[in-house]
Amino acid sequence: MTRDVRVAVFRPDDERMVRAVELLDSLGATPVPDPMLAVEPTGAIPGRGDGDDPDTDRSAAGPEFVVLTSKTGVELLAEADWTPGEATLACIGPRTAEAAREAGWTVDVVPEEYTSAGLVAALEGDVGGTVVEVARSDHGSDVLLDGLRAAGADVNETVLYRLVRPEGSGQSTVMAAGGELDAVCFTSSLTVENFLAAADERGVREEAVAGLNRAVVGVIGAPTRETAEGYGIRVDVVPENATFEELATAVVEEAAPTYHG
């Protein structure tokens, strides 16, 4: 049996948080849900500009490649009756790919590494001289755009939604400052930054960072690790695959080594 391990999780307040809480419960941990991200759709759709000006459309031919980097993006596009048409469709990871298939689209590429760098590695040999549409949030990594352009692609980015910090978020920062958290799961650089912004608002940033450094800190991948360490947060866990399931399991195991599943 696992001892009582309090794990803060910062997923958006939708089915992702529900699944995260259920997973941590199933691992014998005590979830501390504190949504650090909320989705604000922009209304922009690839090939349709911002929805208000038809003259902003790219070209009638459309892109040869479309790259999607989140389940949220897929859902917004599906709701708008968008389809990838004849384009080669690349999805950053299995959850995004699953959502795309549920929308009725054929997924052609899922990289071995579920990151922007992984997408570049999977596509760079094929995109030279082609038009690539990248549809994602306003906090997407430049690694993806720069890498595809370096491979010779003409890259267009459509910002489907903005990621903002919800009002009232940040109770976990007070808990961290008070030594009441055993572990945290950061799922993006933005969750790290929003956690620190919430701690600033409450006047406990220094204490919260010290509290994190006494706890087990898990991050979903190398870019998030770099962000956390840049703010003086020691990172203990980076899962081999960039999925929340692997992150949460590894964090609970690190925080409570007696865990045996």
Beta strands, then each sheet from edge to edge (+ up, - down):
strand 1: 6-9
strand 2: 30-33
strand 3: 38-41
strand 4: 65-68
strand 5: 88-91
strand 6: 131-137
strand 7: 154-164
strand 8: 183-186
strand 9: 216-219
sheet 1: 2+ 1+ 8+ 9+
sheet 2: 3+ 7- 6- 4- 5-
end
